[in-house]
């Protein structure tokens, strides 16, 4: 505790800001993304849209989720759900 007393308010605020940026930094993209599930979803969703002559209201949301999984992996959602924006 006595060590903290030696640190200025500005230094403490800067450290808190640094920690916030680290916490909010996005996960590292996968070295080898797997786009196959995304590709299959888009092909199947497009086929179903043509057959039904309408698109599922949630289709773009599912595509977004599959794209994030492909690029960042499933752990993306753990990080995303911790964000306060």
C-alpha positions, 0 to 999 in steps of 0.5 A: 500500500505504501508503494501506491502512495508514491504514484501520482494521480496522473500515473494511476489514471494512465494505468487504469486507462491502459488496463481498460484498453487491454480489456477492450482489445479484440481477441487475436484473429485465428492464424487459420480461419475456418470459413467452411461453416460460414460458406455452408450457411450462406449457400443453404440460407440463399437456397432456402430464401429462393425456395421460400421467396423470402429471407429469414429475418435473422439470416444476416445475424446468423451470418455475422455470428458465423463470420466472427466464429470463422475469423476469431473462433468461439472465444470471441463471444466470451470477449464480446459479452464482457464489453460494456458498449 
